[in-house]
Amino acid sequence: MAARVAAVRAVAWLLLGAATGLTRGPPAALSAARSDAGTRAMCSEIILRQEVLKDGFHRDLVIKVKLGESIEDLQTCRLLIKQDIPAGLFVDPYELASLRERNITEAVMVSENFDIEAPNYLSKESEVLIHARQDSQCDDCFQAFLPVHYRYHRPHSHDGETSIVVNHPDLLMFCDQVYKNVTLQVPVGLTIHTSLVCSVTLFVTILCSTLILVAIFKYGHFSL
């Protein structure tokens, strides 16, 4: 399982090529009775918005990102979203695989020992990586879609509802623009010096070996 997690992370980094992390915003509350949305401006121009669609135990989490006008060529940019899923929710990895096959969304689970049948009080937070796609209705916008499901919770003695906090995700972005590479100069040997180096090395080896043998026979004490 650890190898699978490492492979998923490697695929994510290969997808981006390089990444810059943005600050996570404040959490948004997810209520069973209505759809909530949170808006947070990050890095002065970047706006992140979460929306929860549908009713009941099966919801759709939609994440929208507006990058602003500071990036010249958004067509070269790729955006990866790392979304933490609280213990009160779960994402079905088999459902994600089916959605990837149908090209509906590109998301993968990276958490280990994940049990979709466990209730809220026996579950832990999980992590999902989602490849955000450019929004056809907005030139500088990206959008990601993730189906989420409620876990069963302990019954309450008074209130018939409970709240689940969904934190804003981390964004990893890479734009394929032209940058100047860093060049390092490494000293290497010259092939024209091969004969000289071999000859000197052999001479020094023989000389040192001879001196060691002379010292042993001259100063050494041997007993039969």
Salt bridges, closest charged atoms under 4 A:
ASP36 OD1 - ARG34 NH1 2.39
GLU51 OE2 - ARG49 NE 3.00
GLU51 OE2 - LYS64 NZ 3.88
ASP60 OD2 - LYS54 NZ 3.17
ASP84 OD2 - ARG24 NH2 2.69
ASP84 OD1 - LYS82 NZ 3.63
GLU95 OE1 - HIS149 NE2 2.74
GLU106 OE2 - HIS131 ND1 3.39
GLU106 OE2 - ARG133 NH2 3.42
GLU127 OE2 - ARG9 NH2 3.67
GLU127 OE1 - LYS82 NZ 4.00
ASP140 OD1 - LYS66 NZ 2.96
ASP170 OD2 - ARG24 NH2 3.35
ASP170 OD2 - LYS82 NZ 3.46
